[in-house]
């Protein structure tokens, strides 16, 4: 996927554990782990908003677009993601 998730970097910078972020944001540790490892195929704006609020950062601090990387999305994809964090 052309989107790289840099949540680990921001957690390190803020000296915060994934568990602490999970508790402060109100999102399960499992869902944040899926996001952190780059396995999430989507993220809700409300989730992104909550993460950025807690980490005091901008969305671009945790999400990065890498031009030229292969997209793994099927052309018939509806855009509805069952595993949105």
KOLGU-4560 file (N, C-alpha, C; in nm, 3 decimals, padded with zeros to 5 digits):
<recs>
<n_xx: 00.085 n_yy: -00.117 n_zz: 00.000 ca_xx: 00.000 ca_yy: 00.000 ca_zz: 00.000 c_xx: 00.090 c_yy: 00.123 c_zz: 00.000 mol: A seq: 1 type: UNK>
<n_xx: 00.044 n_yy: 00.228 n_zz: -00.060 ca_xx: 00.122 ca_yy: 00.350 ca_zz: -00.074 c_xx: 00.117 c_yy: 00.439 c_zz: 00.051 mol: A seq: 2 type: UNK>
<n_xx: 00.038 n_yy: 00.402 n_zz: 00.151 ca_xx: 00.031 ca_yy: 00.478 ca_zz: 00.275 c_xx: 00.111 c_yy: 00.406 c_zz: 00.383 mol: A seq: 3 type: UNK>
<n_xx: 00.204 n_yy: 00.478 n_zz: 00.442 ca_xx: 00.287 ca_yy: 00.424 ca_zz: 00.549 c_xx: 00.239 c_yy: 00.484 c_zz: 00.681 mol: A seq: 4 type: UNK>
<n_xx: 00.218 n_yy: 00.399 n_zz: 00.782 ca_xx: 00.174 ca_yy: 00.444 ca_zz: 00.914 c_xx: 00.296 c_yy: 00.459 c_zz: 01.003 mol: A seq: 5 type: UNK>
<n_xx: 00.315 n_yy: 00.580 n_zz: 01.055 ca_xx: 00.431 ca_yy: 00.611 ca_zz: 01.139 c_xx: 00.392 c_yy: 00.629 c_zz: 01.285 mol: A seq: 6 type: UNK>
<n_xx: 00.294 n_yy: 00.553 n_zz: 01.329 ca_xx: 00.244 ca_yy: 00.567 ca_zz: 01.467 c_xx: 00.353 c_yy: 00.531 c_zz: 01.568 mol: A seq: 7 type: UNK>
<n_xx: 00.434 n_yy: 00.430 n_zz: 01.538 ca_xx: 00.544 ca_yy: 00.392 ca_zz: 01.627 c_xx: 00.637 c_yy: 00.509 c_zz: 01.655 mol: A seq: 8 type: UNK>
<n_xx: 00.671 n_yy: 00.582 n_zz: 01.548 ca_xx: 00.761 ca_yy: 00.697 ca_zz: 01.563 c_xx: 00.702 c_yy: 00.803 c_zz: 01.655 mol: A seq: 9 type: UNK>
<n_xx: 00.573 n_yy: 00.831 n_zz: 01.638 ca_xx: 00.509 ca_yy: 00.933 ca_zz: 01.721 c_xx: 00.496 c_yy: 00.886 c_zz: 01.866 mol: A seq: 10 type: UNK>
<n_xx: 00.466 n_yy: 00.759 n_zz: 01.885 ca_xx: 00.459 ca_yy: 00.706 ca_zz: 02.022 c_xx: 00.595 c_yy: 00.716 c_zz: 02.090 mol: A seq: 11 type: UNK>
<n_xx: 00.700 n_yy: 00.684 n_zz: 02.017 ca_xx: 00.835 ca_yy: 00.695 ca_zz: 02.071 c_xx: 00.867 c_yy: 00.840 c_zz: 02.107 mol: A seq: 12 type: UNK>
<n_xx: 00.836 n_yy: 00.930 n_zz: 02.017 ca_xx: 00.862 ca_yy: 01.073 ca_zz: 02.041 c_xx: 00.788 c_yy: 01.123 c_zz: 02.164 mol: A seq: 13 type: UNK>
<n_xx: 00.665 n_yy: 01.077 n_zz: 02.181 ca_xx: 00.582 ca_yy: 01.122 ca_zz: 02.294 c_xx: 00.604 c_yy: 01.037 c_zz: 02.420 mol: A seq: 14 type: UNK>
<n_xx: 00.691 n_yy: 00.936 n_zz: 02.409 ca_xx: 00.719 ca_yy: 00.844 ca_zz: 02.520 c_xx: 00.590 c_yy: 00.786 c_zz: 02.577 mol: A seq: 15 type: UNK>
<n_xx: 00.511 n_yy: 00.732 n_zz: 02.486 ca_xx: 00.381 ca_yy: 00.675 ca_zz: 02.524 c_xx: 00.372 c_yy: 00.533 c_zz: 02.470 mol: A seq: 16 type: UNK>
<n_xx: 00.314 n_yy: 00.445 n_zz: 02.546 ca_xx: 00.294 ca_yy: 00.307 ca_zz: 02.500 c_xx: 00.164 c_yy: 00.298 c_zz: 02.420 mol: A seq: 17 type: UNK>
<n_xx: 00.155 n_yy: 00.194 n_zz: 02.341 ca_xx: 00.033 ca_yy: 00.170 ca_zz: 02.265 c_xx: -00.084 c_yy: 00.146 c_zz: 02.360 mol: A seq: 18 type: UNK>
<n_xx: -00.056 n_yy: 00.081 n_zz: 02.471 ca_xx: -00.161 ca_yy: 00.055 ca_zz: 02.571 c_xx: -00.214 c_yy: 00.187 c_zz: 02.628 mol: A seq: 19 type: UNK>
<n_xx: -00.123 n_yy: 00.279 n_zz: 02.659 ca_xx: -00.167 ca_yy: 00.409 ca_zz: 02.713 c_xx: -00.247 c_yy: 00.486 c_zz: 02.608 mol: A seq: 20 type: UNK>
<n_xx: -00.202 n_yy: 00.484 n_zz: 02.483 ca_xx: -00.277 ca_yy: 00.552 ca_zz: 02.376 c_xx: -00.416 c_yy: 00.491 c_zz: 02.363 mol: A seq: 21 type: UNK>
<n_xx: -00.423 n_yy: 00.359 n_zz: 02.368 ca_xx: -00.551 ca_yy: 00.289 ca_zz: 02.359 c_xx: -00.647 c_yy: 00.335 c_zz: 02.467 mol: A seq: 22 type: UNK>
<n_xx: -00.598 n_yy: 00.344 n_zz: 02.590 ca_xx: -00.682 ca_yy: 00.386 ca_zz: 02.701 c_xx: -00.726 c_yy: 00.532 c_zz: 02.687 mol: A seq: 23 type: UNK>
<n_xx: -00.635 n_yy: 00.618 n_zz: 02.645 ca_xx: -00.665 ca_yy: 00.761 ca_zz: 02.635 c_xx: -00.756 c_yy: 00.794 c_zz: 02.517 mol: A seq: 24 type: UNK>
<n_xx: -00.745 n_yy: 00.715 n_zz: 02.408 ca_xx: -00.825 ca_yy: 00.739 ca_zz: 02.289 c_xx: -00.960 c_yy: 00.668 c_zz: 02.298 mol: A seq: 25 type: UNK>
<n_xx: -00.964 n_yy: 00.557 n_zz: 02.373 ca_xx: -01.087 ca_yy: 00.480 ca_zz: 02.384 c_xx: -01.107 c_yy: 00.384 c_zz: 02.269 mol: A seq: 26 type: UNK>
<n_xx: -00.997 n_yy: 00.332 n_zz: 02.216 ca_xx: -00.998 ca_yy: 00.236 ca_zz: 02.106 c_xx: -00.927 c_yy: 00.111 c_zz: 02.154 mol: A seq: 27 type: UNK>
<n_xx: -00.975 n_yy: -00.004 n_zz: 02.114 ca_xx: -00.914 ca_yy: -00.127 ca_zz: 02.161 c_xx: -00.768 c_yy: -00.136 c_zz: 02.120 mol: A seq: 28 type: UNK>
<n_xx: -00.692 n_yy: -00.202 n_zz: 02.203 ca_xx: -00.551 ca_yy: -00.224 ca_zz: 02.176 c_xx: -00.534 c_yy: -00.302 c_zz: 02.046 mol: A seq: 29 type: UNK>
<n_xx: -00.623 n_yy: -00.397 n_zz: 02.022 ca_xx: -00.616 ca_yy: -00.477 ca_zz: 01.899 c_xx: -00.631 c_yy: -00.389 c_zz: 01.775 mol: A seq: 30 type: UNK>
<n_xx: -00.727 n_yy: -00.297 n_zz: 01.776 ca_xx: -00.747 ca_yy: -00.209 ca_zz: 01.660 c_xx: -00.628 c_yy: -00.116 c_zz: 01.639 mol: A seq: 31 type: UNK>
<n_xx: -00.573 n_yy: -00.062 n_zz: 01.748 ca_xx: -00.456 ca_yy: 00.025 ca_zz: 01.734 c_xx: -00.336 c_yy: -00.054 c_zz: 01.685 mol: A seq: 32 type: UNK>
<n_xx: -00.324 n_yy: -00.177 n_zz: 01.728 ca_xx: -00.214 ca_yy: -00.262 ca_zz: 01.684 c_xx: -00.222 c_yy: -00.288 c_zz: 01.534 mol: A seq: 33 type: UNK>
<n_xx: -00.342 n_yy: -00.312 n_zz: 01.483 ca_xx: -00.362 ca_yy: -00.332 ca_zz: 01.340 c_xx: -00.321 c_yy: -00.206 c_zz: 01.264 mol: A seq: 34 type: UNK>
<n_xx: -00.356 n_yy: -00.092 n_zz: 01.316 ca_xx: -00.317 ca_yy: 00.035 ca_zz: 01.254 c_xx: -00.166 c_yy: 00.054 c_zz: 01.259 mol: A seq: 35 type: UNK>
<n_xx: -00.108 n_yy: 00.032 n_zz: 01.375 ca_xx: 00.035 ca_yy: 00.054 ca_zz: 01.396 c_xx: 00.121 c_yy: -00.033 c_zz: 01.305 mol: A seq: 36 type: UNK>
<n_xx: 00.079 n_yy: -00.155 n_zz: 01.283 ca_xx: 00.157 ca_yy: -00.247 ca_zz: 01.201 c_xx: 00.134 c_yy: -00.227 c_zz: 01.051 mol: A seq: 37 type: UNK>
<n_xx: 00.044 n_yy: -00.136 n_zz: 01.016 ca_xx: 00.020 ca_yy: -00.109 ca_zz: 00.875 c_xx: -00.075 c_yy: -00.207 c_zz: 00.810 mol: A seq: 38 type: UNK>
<n_xx: -00.144 n_yy: -00.287 n_zz: 00.889 ca_xx: -00.237 ca_yy: -00.388 ca_zz: 00.833 c_xx: -00.378 c_yy: -00.335 c_zz: 00.815 mol: A seq: 39 type: UNK>
<n_xx: -00.406 n_yy: -00.217 n_zz: 00.869 ca_xx: -00.540 ca_yy: -00.158 ca_zz: 00.853 c_xx: -00.556 c_yy: -00.110 c_zz: 00.710 mol: A seq: 40 type: UNK>
<n_xx: -00.674 n_yy: -00.129 n_zz: 00.655 ca_xx: -00.701 ca_yy: -00.083 ca_zz: 00.519 c_xx: -00.775 c_yy: 00.049 c_zz: 00.518 mol: A seq: 41 type: UNK>
<n_xx: -00.816 n_yy: 00.094 n_zz: 00.636 ca_xx: -00.888 ca_yy: 00.221 ca_zz: 00.646 c_xx: -00.878 c_yy: 00.272 c_zz: 00.789 mol: A seq: 42 type: UNK>
<n_xx: -00.906 n_yy: 00.400 n_zz: 00.806 ca_xx: -00.914 ca_yy: 00.458 ca_zz: 00.940 c_xx: -01.025 c_yy: 00.562 c_zz: 00.938 mol: A seq: 43 type: UNK>
<n_xx: -01.106 n_yy: 00.561 n_zz: 01.039 ca_xx: -01.214 ca_yy: 00.660 ca_zz: 01.049 c_xx: -01.154 c_yy: 00.795 c_zz: 01.086 mol: A seq: 44 type: UNK>
<n_xx: -01.214 n_yy: 00.901 n_zz: 01.035 ca_xx: -01.167 ca_yy: 01.035 ca_zz: 01.070 c_xx: -01.180 c_yy: 01.059 c_zz: 01.220 mol: A seq: 45 type: UNK>
<n_xx: -01.283 n_yy: 01.005 n_zz: 01.282 ca_xx: -01.300 ca_yy: 01.023 ca_zz: 01.426 c_xx: -01.186 c_yy: 00.956 c_zz: 01.503 mol: A seq: 46 type: UNK>
<n_xx: -01.138 n_yy: 00.842 n_zz: 01.453 ca_xx: -01.025 ca_yy: 00.774 ca_zz: 01.515 c_xx: -00.898 c_yy: 00.855 c_zz: 01.496 mol: A seq: 47 type: UNK>
<n_xx: -00.876 n_yy: 00.902 n_zz: 01.375 ca_xx: -00.759 ca_yy: 00.984 ca_zz: 01.345 c_xx: -00.760 c_yy: 01.112 c_zz: 01.428 mol: A seq: 48 type: UNK>
<n_xx: -00.877 n_yy: 01.173 n_zz: 01.440 ca_xx: -00.893 ca_yy: 01.294 ca_zz: 01.521 c_xx: -00.856 c_yy: 01.267 c_zz: 01.667 mol: A seq: 49 type: UNK>
<n_xx: -00.905 n_yy: 01.157 n_zz: 01.722 ca_xx: -00.878 ca_yy: 01.123 ca_zz: 01.862 c_xx: -00.729 c_yy: 01.095 c_zz: 01.884 mol: A seq: 50 type: UNK>
<n_xx: -00.667 n_yy: 01.023 n_zz: 01.793 ca_xx: -00.524 ca_yy: 00.993 ca_zz: 01.804 c_xx: -00.443 c_yy: 01.121 c_zz: 01.798 mol: A seq: 51 type: UNK>
<n_xx: -00.474 n_yy: 01.206 n_zz: 01.702 ca_xx: -00.401 ca_yy: 01.333 ca_zz: 01.688 c_xx: -00.421 c_yy: 01.423 c_zz: 01.809 mol: A seq: 52 type: UNK>
<n_xx: -00.541 n_yy: 01.421 n_zz: 01.867 ca_xx: -00.569 ca_yy: 01.501 ca_zz: 01.986 c_xx: -00.482 c_yy: 01.455 c_zz: 02.103 mol: A seq: 53 type: UNK>
<n_xx: -00.479 n_yy: 01.325 n_zz: 02.127 ca_xx: -00.401 ca_yy: 01.271 ca_zz: 02.238 c_xx: -00.251 c_yy: 01.291 c_zz: 02.216 mol: A seq: 54 type: UNK>
<n_xx: -00.204 n_yy: 01.267 n_zz: 02.094 ca_xx: -00.061 ca_yy: 01.279 ca_zz: 02.066 c_xx: -00.018 c_yy: 01.422 c_zz: 02.033 mol: A seq: 55 type: UNK>
<n_xx: -00.116 n_yy: 01.514 n_zz: 02.025 ca_xx: -00.087 ca_yy: 01.653 ca_zz: 01.991 c_xx: -00.002 c_yy: 01.661 c_zz: 01.864 mol: A seq: 56 type: UNK>
<n_xx: -00.058 n_yy: 01.603 n_zz: 01.757 ca_xx: 00.013 ca_yy: 01.600 ca_zz: 01.629 c_xx: -00.085 c_yy: 01.621 c_zz: 01.515 mol: A seq: 57 type: UNK>
<n_xx: -00.032 n_yy: 01.629 n_zz: 01.396 ca_xx: -00.111 ca_yy: 01.642 ca_zz: 01.274 c_xx: -00.122 c_yy: 01.505 c_zz: 01.209 mol: A seq: 58 type: UNK>
<n_xx: -00.228 n_yy: 01.480 n_zz: 01.129 ca_xx: -00.240 ca_yy: 01.351 ca_zz: 01.060 c_xx: -00.115 c_yy: 01.315 c_zz: 00.979 mol: A seq: 59 type: UNK>
<n_xx: -00.051 n_yy: 01.414 n_zz: 00.920 ca_xx: 00.070 ca_yy: 01.389 ca_zz: 00.842 c_xx: 00.188 c_yy: 01.343 c_zz: 00.926 mol: A seq: 60 type: UNK>
<n_xx: 00.178 n_yy: 01.361 n_zz: 01.057 ca_xx: 00.284 ca_yy: 01.313 ca_zz: 01.145 c_xx: 00.278 c_yy: 01.161 c_zz: 01.163 mol: A seq: 61 type: UNK>
<n_xx: 00.160 n_yy: 01.102 n_zz: 01.139 ca_xx: 00.148 ca_yy: 00.957 ca_zz: 01.156 c_xx: 00.114 c_yy: 00.883 c_zz: 01.027 mol: A seq: 62 type: UNK>
<n_xx: 00.074 n_yy: 00.956 n_zz: 00.923 ca_xx: 00.045 ca_yy: 00.894 ca_zz: 00.794 c_xx: 00.133 c_yy: 00.958 c_zz: 00.688 mol: A seq: 63 type: UNK>
<n_xx: 00.190 n_yy: 00.873 n_zz: 00.603 ca_xx: 00.280 ca_yy: 00.921 ca_zz: 00.499 c_xx: 00.244 c_yy: 00.853 c_zz: 00.367 mol: A seq: 64 type: UNK>
<n_xx: 00.234 n_yy: 00.931 n_zz: 00.261 ca_xx: 00.208 ca_yy: 00.878 ca_zz: 00.128 c_xx: 00.342 c_yy: 00.852 c_zz: 00.059 mol: A seq: 65 type: UNK>
<n_xx: 00.357 n_yy: 00.731 n_zz: 00.009 ca_xx: 00.479 ca_yy: 00.694 ca_zz: -00.063 c_xx: 00.446 c_yy: 00.675 c_zz: -00.210 mol: A seq: 66 type: UNK>
<n_xx: 00.472 n_yy: 00.774 n_zz: -00.292 ca_xx: 00.441 ca_yy: 00.762 ca_zz: -00.435 c_xx: 00.517 c_yy: 00.646 c_zz: -00.498 mol: A seq: 67 type: UNK>
<n_xx: 00.451 n_yy: 00.581 n_zz: -00.589 ca_xx: 00.516 ca_yy: 00.474 ca_zz: -00.663 c_xx: 00.506 c_yy: 00.337 c_zz: -00.598 mol: A seq: 68 type: UNK>
<n_xx: 00.460 n_yy: 00.328 n_zz: -00.475 ca_xx: 00.447 ca_yy: 00.196 ca_zz: -00.412 c_xx: 00.321 c_yy: 00.130 c_zz: -00.465 mol: A seq: 69 type: UNK>
<n_xx: 00.327 n_yy: 00.000 n_zz: -00.476 ca_xx: 00.216 ca_yy: -00.078 ca_zz: -00.532 c_xx: 00.092 c_yy: -00.064 c_zz: -00.446 mol: A seq: 70 type: UNK>
<n_xx: -00.020 n_yy: -00.051 n_zz: -00.512 ca_xx: -00.149 ca_yy: -00.048 ca_zz: -00.443 c_xx: -00.204 c_yy: -00.188 c_zz: -00.447 mol: A seq: 71 type: UNK>
<n_xx: -00.254 n_yy: -00.237 n_zz: -00.335 ca_xx: -00.307 ca_yy: -00.373 ca_zz: -00.329 c_xx: -00.460 c_yy: -00.375 c_zz: -00.337 mol: A seq: 72 type: UNK>
<n_xx: -00.517 n_yy: -00.264 n_zz: -00.378 ca_xx: -00.662 ca_yy: -00.253 ca_zz: -00.383 c_xx: -00.717 c_yy: -00.303 c_zz: -00.516 mol: A seq: 73 type: UNK>
<n_xx: -00.820 n_yy: -00.377 n_zz: -00.510 ca_xx: -00.887 ca_yy: -00.430 ca_zz: -00.628 c_xx: -00.972 c_yy: -00.321 c_zz: -00.692 mol: A seq: 74 type: UNK>
<n_xx: -00.975 n_yy: -00.317 n_zz: -00.824 ca_xx: -01.052 ca_yy: -00.213 ca_zz: -00.895 c_xx: -01.202 c_yy: -00.222 c_zz: -00.866 mol: A seq: 75 type: UNK>
<n_xx: -01.251 n_yy: -00.339 n_zz: -00.824 ca_xx: -01.393 ca_yy: -00.355 ca_zz: -00.795 c_xx: -01.425 c_yy: -00.326 c_zz: -00.649 mol: A seq: 76 type: UNK>
<n_xx: -01.327 n_yy: -00.283 n_zz: -00.572 ca_xx: -01.345 ca_yy: -00.254 ca_zz: -00.431 c_xx: -01.452 c_yy: -00.146 c_zz: -00.414 mol: A seq: 77 type: UNK>
<n_xx: -01.540 n_yy: -00.166 n_zz: -00.317 ca_xx: -01.650 ca_yy: -00.072 ca_zz: -00.295 c_xx: -01.608 c_yy: 00.047 c_zz: -00.209 mol: A seq: 78 type: UNK>
<n_xx: -01.490 n_yy: 00.038 n_zz: -00.147 ca_xx: -01.448 ca_yy: 00.145 ca_zz: -00.059 c_xx: -01.495 c_yy: 00.125 c_zz: 00.085 mol: A seq: 79 type: UNK>
<n_xx: -01.579 n_yy: 00.026 n_zz: 00.107 ca_xx: -01.625 ca_yy: -00.003 ca_zz: 00.243 c_xx: -01.528 c_yy: -00.100 c_zz: 00.306 mol: A seq: 80 type: UNK>
<n_xx: -01.471 n_yy: -00.062 n_zz: 00.417 ca_xx: -01.370 ca_yy: -00.142 ca_zz: 00.482 c_xx: -01.424 c_yy: -00.203 c_zz: 00.611 mol: A seq: 81 type: UNK>
<n_xx: -01.429 n_yy: -00.335 n_zz: 00.621 ca_xx: -01.481 ca_yy: -00.398 ca_zz: 00.742 c_xx: -01.387 c_yy: -00.385 c_zz: 00.861 mol: A seq: 82 type: UNK>
<n_xx: -01.258 n_yy: -00.361 n_zz: 00.838 ca_xx: -01.161 ca_yy: -00.357 ca_zz: 00.948 c_xx: -01.113 c_yy: -00.216 c_zz: 00.976 mol: A seq: 83 type: UNK>
<n_xx: -01.197 n_yy: -00.118 n_zz: 00.960 ca_xx: -01.156 ca_yy: 00.020 ca_zz: 00.987 c_xx: -01.124 c_yy: 00.036 c_zz: 01.134 mol: A seq: 84 type: UNK>
<n_xx: -01.011 n_yy: 00.097 n_zz: 01.163 ca_xx: -00.971 ca_yy: 00.116 ca_zz: 01.303 c_xx: -01.053 c_yy: 00.226 c_zz: 01.366 mol: A seq: 85 type: UNK>
</recs>
